[in-house]
Amino acid sequence: MHRIASGELYWTYALGDLRITALRDGYVDMPIGRLRQEGDRPFGDDLPKEVTLVGGQLRLSVNAFAIDDGNGITLVDTGASNAWHPSMGRLPQAMDKAGIDAGTIRAVCFTHTHLDHIHGLVLADGRDAFPRLARLLVPRQELGLFRTEARLARFHAMAEPFDAGDRLGAHVDVVGAHGHEVGHSCFRVSSDGESLLIWGDTVHVPSLQFDRPEVTWEFDDDQDQARESRLRLLALAAEDNHFIAGAHLDSPGIGRVVRSGGGFRFEPL
C-alpha cells in the first residue's frame, strides 16, 4: 500500500488494484475525562505526558474512507454533516478536493451508528449527499438505533443489515468488533495480497491506546467488550501484517501496527 495523491482534506492510496481515499470530515475536541482506566476511573492529572492536548482537550480527527474498485465507490462512514460540532461536516469538500463525484458513491457501509459516522448521508442544506446511492449497510444489531434518527428517516427503509463474517463484495468482508457500540464492526479490504482493516472507533486516542489498549472510552457501550475487540484487532493487524484505517486516528488515519513492549505502536503510512 502506498500513497499516490494527496491534498487538502484527502489522501489516496493504492491497495493492490484498489484505490483507498481517506477523507477528513473535520475534528472534535473532547474532555480528558472521556478516557477511562481500570475501575472505570477517568483520567485527570495522571494523564500520561505523551498525550497531546489542544486547549486542555483531546482533539480527535473524524475520517471516512472511500474504496474505489474501478466500477464504483463504496464509502465507509460519512462524518457528521451539521448534526454535531461545527468543526465537522467537511466531507463534501474533501470529496471535491479528491475528485470524487458524489454520484459515484453507490454503497455506504457504517462501522456503527454514532452520529459522527452516519449524518453525512444528508447535506447541511437537507439534500441527499449521495444522489445515486443504491445500498446502505448497517450492523444488524444497530438497525433499531439507526431507525430512531428522525433526520435520516428517508433512509430507514433502505438500510440493510450485515453480520460479522459477511462478504460485502469481491474485496470487502466484515470482522466483528463489538463493544464501542452493540454492532460496531470492522471492514477488511483485500486486493492482490494486501489487506486493510477499516476499524471505526477501535482507537480514539492514538497517543495512548496503542501503548495501553486496556484504556477505554466513556461512550463505549460495553467497555470490557470494547477492550477485548481492541486487543484482538491490534494483534490481528500486527501479526497478519494488515494496514489499518481509523475514524479517529490523526488524519489521514492510515498506517501499520507493530508490537512494542507490552503494548503496540502505530506507524503512520
N, C-alpha and C positions, 0 to 999 in steps of 0.2 A: 504494500500500500504506500503510495507516495502522492504528494501534493502536485497538482497540475495547474491550479489557478487560485487566486485569492484576491480579495479587495475589501472595501468597507462592508462589514457585516456578513461576509461569506468566505468559505474556504472549500475548494473542490479537490477531491482525491480520486485516484484510480484504485479500485479494488478488483483485481482480476479484470474481467470485461465490463465491470460496472463503474458508474460514477456516483460517488457519495459526496453530497454537499452539506456541510454544516452551516446552518443559518442562525444568526443571532437575533432573537426576539427582543433582547434587552437584558435587564438585570433587576434584582430585587434585594433590598437591604433588610436584614433580619437581626433581631437582638441575639446576643450571645446565649441567652437562656434557652434558646430553642434546642441547643445541643444538650444531650443527656448522657451522663456517665453512670457507672454502676449504682444500682439502687434508685434509678430514675432521678438522680440529682442533677440540677442544671449547673453549668459552669458559671464561674464568676471570676474572682481574682486568680483562680487556679488555672485559667485558660493558658495552654502552652504558648510560649513566645513565638513559635513557628506560625501561628495563625495570624494572618494579616487582617486588620480591621480598617474599615473606612468610616470615619466619623464615629468610631466606637461600635460599629455594627459589622456583621458578617455580610459581605457582598457576594451574592450567588448569581452567576450567569444563568440565562434562560436560553436554551438552544433547542432547535428542531433539526431534523436530518432528512434529506431527500435522497431517495435511491432511484437512479436512472438506469434502466436496463436496455435502453435504446428503443424501446417500444412505448414506454410511458413512464411516469414518475409516481412512486409511492412516497408519501410523506409520513414520517413518524413524529407524532405530536405536532401541535400547531401554535404554541405560545398562548398568550393571554388576551390578545387584542386589547380592548379598552375595559376589560372586566375587573382589573385589579389596579396595580400601581401604574402611574403614568410613565415610569421608566421602562415599561414593556410595550409590546404591540408593534414592534418594528419588522415583523416577519414579512409583510408585503414589500417593504423597502429592501430587505435582504434578498428576497427572491428576484426583485427587479435588478439589483446590482449583480446578481449571479447569472442573469439572463434566463431565468426560469419563468415561463409564462404560466400564470395561474390556471389557464385552461388545459395545461398538460398534466396537472395533478389529477389522476384518475382514481387513486385509492389513498385513504388516510387510515393509519393504524395508531391507536392510543396505547402507550405503555400503562396508563391508568387515567382516572377521570378527575384529577385535581384541576382547578380552574386555569392554572398557568400552562396546562397541556392541551386543553380542549376548546377554549373560547375563541381561538383563532379561526374556527370554522366560519365565523361571522366578522366582517369588517366593522370598523368603528362607525361607519355610516349605515350599518344594518344590512348591507348586501352580502350575498354568499361570497366567501373568499375564493372558492374553487368551483366555478360555474359548471364544469363538466365532471364533477365528482360522481363516480359510479359505485364505489364501495367504501363503507365506513365500518371499520373493525374495532370492536370494544371488548375488553376482557369479559367473559361470561358473567363472572361474579359481580361486575360493576355495571351491567346493563341498567339495573334499577337506579343506581346512583346517577348515571348519565341522563336517564329519563326524568329526573327531578329538576333538570336545568331548564327553566322556562325560556331563557333567551335562545336556547338551541332546540326549541320544540319542533321546528320543521324538519329536524334531522332524526327525531326519535324513532320513527318507523323505519328509517333507512338503516339504522345500526344493526349489525350482525355480530353474533358472539364468536369468540375463539377461545381455545383452551391451550394450556401448556402441552407441548408435543405436536401441535398442529403445524402443517406445512401451508404457508400462505401464498406460495408461489414457487417458481423454479429456484429462487435464490434465498428465500426467507423462511425460517421456522421459528417457533415460539419456545422460549425457555422460561419456565415458571420462576418468578422472583417475588413471590407474595410477601407481605409484611408491611411495607410502607403504605400500601393500600391492599384491600382484600384480594384484588385480582392483579396487582402490579406485575408486569411482565417485561421480559427482555426479548429482543428480536435478534436472532443470529443470521447475519447476512454473509453468504459464501459465494465465492467465484474463483475458479482457476487456482484452487489450493489455498486461498486466503480467506480468513473469516474475521468478521467484525461483530462485536456484541453491542447493540444499541440498548443501553440498560436503564434508561429513565432516571429515576431518583435513587438509585442504589447508593450513591455517594452524594451528600450535599456540600460538605466542606472538605475539599481535597487536601488541603494543607494539614488536616488532622486525621480523617477517617481512613486513609490508606495505611498510615502507620499504626493507627489504633481503630481497627474496624469494629471493635466492640462498642464504640461510641454511637449512640442512636440520635434520633431527631424527634422533637416533641410531637410532630404531626405524623409520626409513624403509627399506623392503625394498630399494629401488633409489634412492639419493639423487639421482643425475643425472636419472632419470625423474621423481622427485617434484618436483624443481626445475622441470623443463620443464612439468609439469602445473600447478604453482602459477602460473608466469608466464602460461601460456595462459589459465587461468581468471580471473586478475586482469584481464588485458587484455579478455577477453570481458565480464566484469562492468562494467568501466569504459566500454568502447566501445559496448556494446549496452544500457546503462542497466538492467542486471539488478540486483535486490536479491540479497543473499547471506545465507545462514544457515550458521553454522559450529558444529561439535560442540564446539570448544574456544575459541571466541570468548567473551569475557566475557558472561555471561547478560544478556539473552536471546539474544545472538549474532546479531542480525539488523541489517542496515544496507546501505549502499552503498559501492562502491569508486570512488575518483577517482584520477587520475594526479597525482603530486606530485613535482616534480623528476625524478630518475632512477628513482623507485620509485612507490609507490602510498600512498594513505591510506584508512583505514577511517573511515566516518562512521556511527556507530550511528543506527538509526532512532528 
